[in-house]
Amino acid sequence: MNKTDGIPPKTERSIVAQYVREVNKEIIATPKQKRKLFGDLRSDIHERIADGKIASYEDVIAHFGTPEQVAKDFFATANIKEIKKRLMIRRIVVSAVVLCLLVCTAYYSFLQIGAFGAVHRFFEGETTASTYADGIINVTCCEMEAPLPDAQ
């Protein structure tokens, strides 16, 4: 009796997906390296299932090794310099994006604080000056018919 008798395709796909997912947790590599590794791994597992050598997740581990062992074997043959370079580039890009977001948030906050101060001064009846490209325009508040309620 063949080991694959009774293994539905859905179960086969779930065995392969589970093993690849576990290996993915252990591997640090470029997307290109991961695509190649996981493509080869998927095809090898499907081939072994078709040959009747694998019928369960435990059989995959027995044949290919634990996900940690696969990762260790990958690192033994991987181009570590390329991986480090890619990770450094990624770290720089993420840091730049975070820094940009922080600067934009701080700038927006200062604009909001400044706008609040100008509105507050306007309603208090003080003269405010706003700078535009053409120069400085003075704005003076006029009396309002109904006073604003006091903020508590």
Buried (B, 14 or more C-beta within 10 A) or exposed (E): EEBBEEBEEEBBEEBBEEBBEBBBEBBBBBEEBBEEBBEEBBEBBBEBBEEEBBBEBEBBBEEBBBBEEBBEEBBEEBEEEEBEEBEEEEEEEEEEEEEEEEEEEEEEEEEEEEEEEBEEBBEEEEEBEEEEEEEEEEEEEEEEEEEEEEEE
